[in-house]
Amino acid sequence: MVVVTDVPEAKRYEARLDGESEVAGVAEYIRTAELVAFVHTEVSPKYEGRGVGAALARAALDEARAANLRVLATCPFIAGWIDRHPEYQELLYQARSRVSD
């Protein structure tokens, strides 16, 4: 089982396999009062293929939803994960174009 923890002082989510102290993967973010931008996700090669990236994405997006934050997915991994999981698409930040008078 993958355990994901928000570490706000490091501006990232950290994933560990249950019972292990080593960080298996991270999802780095920038958070404002209204938005969270996911800028980088990385899984240690030792843990690839074990669901670490998916656990990071799901936990981070679930917390964004609970906090009523919009998501800006500049990280290709998070963006691709959202593309494959349409139930998270409503979280995506949509820039509003300004209408000239």
ABEGO torsion letter per residue (X at the ends): XBBBBBBAAAGBBBBBBBGBABBABBBBBBBBAABBBBABBBBBAAABGAGAAAAAAAAAAAAAAAAGBBBBBABAAAAAAAAABAAAAAABBBBBBBBBX
